[in-house]
Amino acid sequence: MEQREQRGGERRMPRPERETREGLEDLLRRFRRELNESGQLRDHRRKRFFVSKGESMREKQRKAERRRRHREVRMQQRDVKGRG
């Protein structure tokens, strides 16, 4: 899918054209897929509420800590399986 740009760098809503002999269900499915691939829905949900810089930094730190702990647990499980 090509990324269509508008003035100001904003992305446009995907507009799939109805192909010949294509049912509405197929058109809707294709539209949802294009919308999902474009990432617009994800961005909209993320930007729905204001998040301060401090709050976003704390969230990033929490996620990084969780990733680190998860990796540690996986490494320990891998070591246990290797010894057994």
Residue pairs with C-beta under 8 A, 6 or more apart in sequence:
1 14
1 34
1 37
1 38
3 11
3 38
4 11
4 12
5 11
5 12
6 12
11 38
11 40
13 35
13 40
14 31
14 34
14 35
14 38
14 40
16 27
16 30
16 31
16 34
18 27
19 27
35 41
51 59
